Amino acid sequence: MNDTLVTLVGCVATQIDYKETATGPSARFRFAVTPRYFDRRKEAWADGPTSFYTVWARRVLAVNLAGSVAVGEPLVVHGRLRVRDDPPDGEGNRWFSADIDAIAIGHDLNRGTAAFRRVVKADPPLMLTQKAAVV
């Protein structure tokens, strides 16, 4: 499969929107990426234009994301780039948006510290145990 994999460094711009769906947990948020460069004329660091991405997380990554991340926190996001071309609106304007289907998300340790806590898997639900006993 030919996917475009990207790694972005930026900050969480919106609250995590977490939902339980029929296909499993899903979470999304807006991610702001602002490049920095050294302006030789001014002899100082400067910010470039900010780009915004919608980051999608699924399954266990969505659950852990919702319990670990808040607005404004610096993150590193790695995933598949998806560019959407929305149909023209009533005025003929075409809109493009960039989504990231996340594979991995973590705090940017260049900007602070973090304490990792491994998720302990719970016992299987009672229904699964009963079905196994019947078979």
C-alpha positions in Angstrom: 0.0 0.0 0.0 1.3 3.5 -0.9 0.5 5.7 2.1 2.1 9.0 2.9 3.4 8.8 6.4 4.2 12.1 8.2 5.5 13.1 11.6 4.3 16.4 12.9 5.4 18.4 16.0 2.9 21.0 17.3 0.3 21.7 20.0 -3.2 20.5 20.7 -5.6 23.2 19.5 -9.0 21.8 20.6 -10.4 19.5 23.2 -10.3 15.8 22.4 -13.6 14.7 20.9 -14.0 11.1 22.1 -16.8 8.8 21.0 -17.7 5.2 21.3 -18.8 4.0 17.9 -20.0 0.7 16.5 -16.5 -0.1 15.2 -14.8 0.9 18.5 -13.5 4.0 20.2 -12.6 7.0 18.1 -11.1 10.4 19.0 -10.2 13.5 17.1 -8.7 16.9 17.7 -7.3 19.8 15.8 -3.5 20.1 15.8 -1.6 23.3 15.3 1.9 23.2 13.7 3.9 26.4 13.5 7.4 26.2 11.9 10.2 28.3 13.5 13.1 29.6 11.5 16.1 31.9 12.1 15.5 35.3 10.4 19.1 36.4 9.5 18.0 40.0 8.8 16.5 40.4 12.3 19.1 38.1 13.9 16.2 36.4 15.8 14.0 33.4 15.7 10.6 33.9 14.0 7.4 31.9 13.6 6.1 30.9 10.2 2.4 30.5 9.3 0.5 28.0 11.4 -1.0 25.0 9.7 -4.0 23.1 11.3 -4.6 19.4 10.9 -7.4 17.1 12.2 -5.9 14.2 13.9 -7.9 10.9 14.2 -7.1 8.1 16.6 -8.9 4.8 16.8 -9.3 1.9 19.2 -6.8 1.8 22.1 -4.9 4.9 20.9 -8.2 6.9 21.1 -8.9 5.7 24.7 -5.3 6.5 25.9 -5.3 9.9 24.0 -8.5 11.0 25.7 -7.1 10.1 29.1 -3.7 11.7 28.5 -3.9 14.9 26.5 -5.3 18.4 27.0 -5.5 21.6 25.0 -2.2 23.4 24.6 0.0 20.5 25.2 2.9 19.9 22.9 2.8 16.6 21.0 4.5 14.5 18.3 2.0 12.9 16.0 2.9 10.1 13.5 0.4 8.8 11.0 -1.1 8.6 7.5 -1.7 11.9 5.7 -5.2 12.2 4.1 -6.0 15.3 2.0 -9.7 15.9 1.4 -11.1 17.9 -1.4 -14.6 19.0 -0.4 -17.0 19.9 -3.2 -17.4 23.6 -4.1 -19.8 25.6 -1.9 -22.6 27.8 -3.2 -20.1 30.5 -4.1 -17.8 28.2 -6.1 -15.1 28.1 -3.4 -13.3 24.7 -3.1 -12.0 23.7 0.3 -9.1 21.4 1.1 -8.3 19.9 4.5 -5.6 17.7 5.8 -6.4 14.8 8.2 -3.9 12.6 10.0 -4.9 9.0 10.8 -2.6 8.6 13.8 -0.4 5.6 14.3 1.4 7.0 17.4 1.0 10.1 19.5 3.2 11.2 22.4 4.2 14.3 24.4 7.1 16.4 23.0 9.8 15.8 25.6 11.8 18.8 24.2 9.1 21.0 25.9 8.5 19.2 29.2 8.5 16.0 31.1 6.0 13.1 31.1 5.4 10.1 33.3 4.4 6.9 31.4 1.8 4.6 33.0 1.2 1.3 31.3 -2.5 0.4 30.8 -3.4 -2.8 32.7 -5.8 -5.0 30.7 -8.9 -5.9 32.6 -10.3 -9.4 32.8 -12.4 -10.3 29.8 -16.1 -9.3 30.0 -18.4 -11.8 31.7 -20.2 -12.4 28.3 -17.0 -13.6 26.7 -16.3 -15.9 29.6 -19.8 -17.4 29.4 -19.6 -17.9 25.7 -16.3 -19.7 26.0 -17.8 -22.0 28.7 -20.7 -22.9 26.4 -18.5 -23.9 23.5 
